[in-house]
């Protein structure tokens, strides 16, 4: 069989974590690569002028390439993370480039000023909640990197809070899924800034599983219509951000990277440039995270939110 590989130089980063190169008037996206690298590539999906490939051999590596911390990262494995092979400081610069390119190429905004990306205080173990899918054997995981219809089971995850990782590894999943009669579609692990754990079960039916647990964790389930039902312990998590406390009921939206929230709130306030007497409309307000910090400055803040428990939380 003829060799179907070819040498490709990656020249830019694309949204989604693949770098791109050009060959024979085609744009080719290759995951797990970095601009400036040269690889021996193979086409895996051809769409004419746009194609998708895989890196067969790394010919010339970037100085920004690092060894991934997670054993589940890479081709054919977990599809949750896309940037672990790139130094974090370099990631921020590349993401700034991606946004600048999209504003120019898609939105038609030439020479848009894109401020430097503000890095997270925690590059790892930063997510205070994470939702997992279940594979056919009841194991927790994420969408497979090479097949969006398949769940890749994992044994560890380094982007969730360390206490959640410990909870994840202590779950008796076989007993849990048996108690739910196979009615669990997804499972969310959540922790508040007060350290209280929560297990949220996304159900395909309204039948409550008979759960007994000696773990110090609250358990809630979400019915098919997203109505929360408290089974064990607390019905909500609590988060303290910028000196303000937020109540988040199971099912209510709250940003996962809590350590980055003060930076995000500061950026929003700077962009608004509010003066006294102005009114603000907070769409998709959730539990009122941004409004809590806008209210002391604005004359009026109106929150718009469709999820009833989040409205109550706010």
C-alpha positions as CSV (number, residue, x, y, z in Angstrom):
1,X,0.0,0.0,0.0
2,X,1.3,3.4,-0.9
3,X,2.5,5.7,1.9
4,X,-0.3,8.2,2.6
5,X,1.7,10.4,5.0
6,X,3.1,13.8,4.2
7,X,5.2,16.4,5.9
8,X,3.2,19.4,7.3
9,X,4.2,22.6,9.0
10,X,1.7,23.9,11.5
11,X,1.3,27.7,11.2
12,X,-1.6,28.7,13.5
13,X,-3.9,27.6,16.3
14,X,-7.6,27.0,15.7
15,X,-10.6,27.1,18.0
16,X,-10.9,23.7,19.7
17,X,-7.3,23.1,20.3
18,X,-6.0,21.9,16.9
19,X,-3.2,23.6,15.0
20,X,-3.5,24.1,11.3
21,X,-1.2,23.8,8.3
22,X,-1.7,24.2,4.6
23,X,-0.8,21.7,1.8
24,X,-1.9,21.7,-1.9
25,X,-4.3,24.6,-1.3
26,X,-6.0,22.8,1.6
27,X,-6.3,23.8,5.2
28,X,-5.5,20.8,7.4
29,X,-6.3,20.7,11.1
30,X,-4.2,18.4,13.3
31,X,-5.0,17.9,17.0
32,X,-2.3,17.7,19.7
33,X,0.1,19.9,17.7
34,X,1.4,23.4,18.1
35,X,2.1,26.2,15.6
36,X,5.8,26.1,14.5
37,X,6.0,22.3,14.7
38,X,6.5,20.0,11.7
39,X,4.9,16.6,11.7
40,X,4.4,13.7,9.4
41,X,0.7,13.8,9.0
42,X,-2.1,11.6,7.6
43,X,-5.6,12.7,6.5
44,X,-8.4,11.2,8.5
45,X,-11.3,13.2,7.1
46,X,-11.3,15.0,3.8
47,X,-13.8,17.8,3.0
48,X,-12.1,19.2,-0.1
49,X,-10.4,22.4,0.7
50,X,-10.6,21.6,4.4
51,X,-9.3,18.4,5.9
52,X,-8.6,16.9,9.3
53,X,-5.6,14.8,10.0
54,X,-3.5,13.1,12.7
55,X,0.2,13.6,13.5
56,X,1.9,10.3,12.8
57,X,5.4,11.4,13.7
58,X,6.6,14.6,15.4
59,X,9.5,15.8,13.2
60,X,10.2,19.2,14.9
61,X,8.8,20.0,18.3
62,X,7.9,23.4,19.7
63,X,9.7,24.8,22.7
64,X,6.2,25.2,24.2
65,X,5.5,21.5,24.2
66,X,5.2,19.9,27.6
67,X,4.4,16.4,28.8
68,X,0.7,16.1,29.6
69,X,-0.1,15.6,33.3
70,X,-3.1,13.3,32.6
71,X,-2.6,9.7,31.4
72,X,-6.0,9.9,29.7
73,X,-4.9,12.8,27.4
74,X,-4.2,12.1,23.8
75,X,-5.5,10.6,20.5
76,X,-8.2,8.0,21.0
77,X,-8.5,8.8,24.7
78,X,-10.5,11.3,26.7
79,X,-11.8,14.2,24.7
80,X,-12.4,16.6,27.6
81,X,-9.1,18.4,27.3
82,X,-7.3,19.7,24.2
83,X,-4.4,21.9,25.3
84,X,-2.5,19.8,27.9
85,X,0.5,19.4,25.6
86,X,1.1,23.2,25.6
87,X,2.8,25.2,28.3
88,X,0.1,27.3,30.1
89,X,1.7,30.7,29.4
90,X,1.9,29.8,25.7
91,X,-1.8,28.6,25.8
92,X,-2.9,32.1,26.9
93,X,-1.0,33.7,24.0
94,X,-2.4,31.2,21.5
95,X,-6.0,31.8,22.7
96,X,-5.5,35.5,22.3
97,X,-4.4,34.8,18.7
98,X,-7.4,32.6,18.1
99,X,-9.9,35.3,19.2
100,X,-8.1,38.0,17.1
101,X,-8.4,35.7,14.1
102,X,-12.1,34.9,14.6
103,X,-12.9,38.6,15.1
104,X,-11.2,39.5,11.8
105,X,-12.1,36.4,9.7
106,X,-15.7,35.7,10.9
107,X,-17.0,39.0,12.4
108,X,-15.2,41.2,9.9
109,X,-13.6,43.3,12.6
110,X,-10.1,44.2,11.3
111,X,-7.4,45.3,13.8
112,X,-9.6,44.6,16.8
113,X,-7.8,45.2,20.1
114,X,-7.8,42.0,22.1
115,X,-6.4,42.4,25.6
116,X,-4.0,39.8,26.9
117,X,-5.7,36.7,28.3
118,X,-5.8,36.8,32.1
119,X,-4.5,33.5,33.3
120,X,-6.3,31.5,36.0
121,X,-4.7,31.6,39.5
122,X,-4.9,27.8,39.3
123,X,-3.8,26.0,36.1
124,X,-4.8,22.7,37.5
125,X,-7.5,21.4,39.9
126,X,-9.6,24.5,39.3
127,X,-13.1,23.2,38.5
128,X,-15.5,23.2,41.5
129,X,-18.0,21.1,39.6
130,X,-17.9,18.6,36.7
131,X,-20.5,16.6,34.9
132,X,-19.5,13.0,33.8
133,X,-21.2,10.7,31.4
134,X,-21.6,6.9,32.0
135,X,-20.3,4.3,29.6
136,X,-22.2,1.0,28.9
137,X,-20.6,-0.5,32.0
138,X,-21.6,2.3,34.3
139,X,-18.1,3.8,34.5
140,X,-17.7,7.6,34.6
141,X,-15.9,9.4,31.8
142,X,-16.1,11.9,29.0
143,X,-16.7,11.9,25.3
144,X,-14.0,10.0,23.4
145,X,-11.5,12.2,21.5
146,X,-12.1,10.3,18.3
147,X,-15.7,9.2,18.6
148,X,-18.3,11.7,20.1
149,X,-20.8,8.8,20.5
150,X,-18.6,6.8,22.8
151,X,-17.7,7.5,26.4
152,X,-14.1,7.1,27.4
153,X,-13.9,5.9,31.0
154,X,-11.4,7.6,33.3
155,X,-9.8,6.8,36.6
156,X,-8.5,10.4,37.4
157,X,-9.0,14.0,36.3
158,X,-6.6,16.8,37.0
159,X,-8.8,19.8,36.2
160,X,-11.3,19.2,39.0
161,X,-10.9,20.3,42.7
162,X,-8.7,17.8,44.6
163,X,-11.5,17.0,47.0
164,X,-13.8,16.1,44.0
165,X,-11.1,13.8,42.7
166,X,-11.1,12.0,46.0
167,X,-14.9,11.8,45.9
168,X,-14.8,10.6,42.3
169,X,-12.4,7.8,43.1
170,X,-14.5,6.7,46.2
171,X,-17.8,6.4,44.4
172,X,-19.4,3.0,44.5
173,X,-20.8,3.3,40.9
174,X,-22.0,-0.2,40.5
175,X,-24.2,0.1,43.6
176,X,-25.4,3.5,42.6
177,X,-26.5,2.6,39.1
178,X,-28.1,-0.6,40.4
179,X,-30.1,1.4,42.9
180,X,-31.2,3.7,40.1
181,X,-32.3,0.8,37.9
182,X,-30.2,2.2,35.1
183,X,-32.0,5.5,35.2
184,X,-28.9,7.7,35.6
185,X,-27.8,9.5,32.5
186,X,-25.0,11.7,33.9
187,X,-23.5,12.5,37.3
188,X,-22.2,15.9,38.5
189,X,-19.7,16.2,41.3
190,X,-19.8,19.6,43.0
191,X,-18.1,21.3,45.9
192,X,-18.7,24.7,47.5
193,X,-16.1,27.1,48.8
194,X,-17.1,25.9,52.2
195,X,-15.9,22.4,51.3
196,X,-19.3,20.7,51.3
197,X,-19.6,18.0,48.6
198,X,-22.6,17.4,46.4
199,X,-23.6,14.5,44.1
200,X,-26.1,15.4,41.4
201,X,-27.8,12.6,39.4
202,X,-29.3,13.5,36.0
203,X,-32.2,11.1,35.7
204,X,-34.0,9.6,32.7
205,X,-37.1,8.9,34.8
206,X,-38.8,10.3,37.9
207,X,-38.0,7.2,40.0
208,X,-35.8,8.2,42.9
209,X,-33.0,5.7,43.6
210,X,-32.7,4.1,47.0
211,X,-29.3,5.5,48.1
212,X,-27.4,4.8,51.3
213,X,-24.0,6.5,51.6
214,X,-21.5,6.9,54.4
215,X,-19.7,9.6,52.4
216,X,-20.0,13.2,53.8
217,X,-21.8,14.3,50.7
218,X,-25.3,15.7,49.8
219,X,-27.2,13.9,47.0
220,X,-29.7,15.5,44.7
221,X,-31.3,14.4,41.5
222,X,-32.5,16.3,38.5
223,X,-35.7,15.0,36.8
224,X,-36.0,14.9,33.0
225,X,-37.6,18.4,33.2
226,X,-34.6,19.6,35.3
227,X,-36.7,19.9,38.5
228,X,-34.3,19.3,41.4
229,X,-35.2,16.7,44.1
230,X,-33.2,16.5,47.3
231,X,-32.4,13.0,48.5
232,X,-29.7,13.4,51.1
233,X,-28.2,16.4,53.0
234,X,-28.3,19.9,51.5
235,X,-30.2,21.0,48.3
236,X,-27.6,23.6,47.4
237,X,-23.9,24.5,47.4
238,X,-22.5,27.8,48.8
239,X,-19.8,29.9,47.2
240,X,-18.1,32.9,48.5
241,X,-16.7,35.2,45.8
242,X,-15.3,38.7,46.5
243,X,-16.8,38.8,50.0
244,X,-20.3,37.9,48.8
245,X,-22.0,34.5,49.3
246,X,-24.0,32.7,46.7
247,X,-26.5,29.9,47.1
248,X,-26.5,27.5,44.1
249,X,-29.3,24.9,44.1
250,X,-28.7,21.6,42.2
251,X,-29.3,22.5,38.5
252,X,-28.6,26.2,38.8
253,X,-25.8,27.5,36.7
254,X,-22.5,28.7,38.3
255,X,-19.1,29.0,36.7
256,X,-16.8,26.1,37.5
257,X,-13.5,27.9,37.8
258,X,-14.3,29.8,41.1
259,X,-10.7,31.0,41.5
260,X,-11.0,33.0,38.3
261,X,-14.3,34.7,39.1
262,X,-12.9,37.8,40.7
263,X,-10.8,38.4,37.6
264,X,-13.9,37.8,35.4
265,X,-16.1,40.1,37.4
266,X,-13.4,42.8,37.3
267,X,-13.2,42.6,33.5
268,X,-17.0,42.9,33.2
269,X,-17.1,46.0,35.4
270,X,-14.2,47.6,33.5
271,X,-16.0,46.9,30.2
272,X,-19.3,48.3,31.4
273,X,-17.8,51.6,32.5
274,X,-20.9,52.3,34.6
275,X,-21.8,55.8,35.8
276,X,-24.4,56.7,38.4
277,X,-27.9,56.6,37.2
278,X,-27.5,53.9,34.6
279,X,-29.7,50.8,34.4
280,X,-28.3,47.3,33.6
281,X,-30.1,44.3,32.1
282,X,-28.5,41.0,33.2
283,X,-29.6,38.3,30.7
284,X,-29.2,34.6,31.6
285,X,-28.5,35.9,35.1
286,X,-28.2,32.5,36.8
287,X,-28.0,33.1,40.6
288,X,-27.0,36.7,40.1
289,X,-23.3,36.5,40.2
290,X,-22.5,39.5,38.1
291,X,-25.5,41.5,39.3
292,X,-24.3,41.3,42.9
293,X,-21.3,43.4,42.0
294,X,-23.0,45.6,39.5
295,X,-25.8,46.6,41.8
296,X,-23.7,48.9,44.1
297,X,-22.7,51.0,41.0
298,X,-25.9,51.0,38.8
299,X,-29.1,52.7,39.6
300,X,-31.2,49.6,38.6
301,X,-30.3,46.0,37.7
302,X,-32.9,43.7,36.2
303,X,-32.1,40.0,36.1
304,X,-33.6,37.8,33.5
305,X,-33.5,34.0,34.2
306,X,-35.8,31.1,33.1
307,X,-34.7,28.4,35.7
308,X,-37.0,28.8,38.8
309,X,-34.5,27.5,41.3
310,X,-31.8,29.9,40.1
311,X,-34.3,32.8,40.5
312,X,-34.9,31.7,44.1
313,X,-31.2,31.5,44.7
314,X,-30.6,35.0,43.3
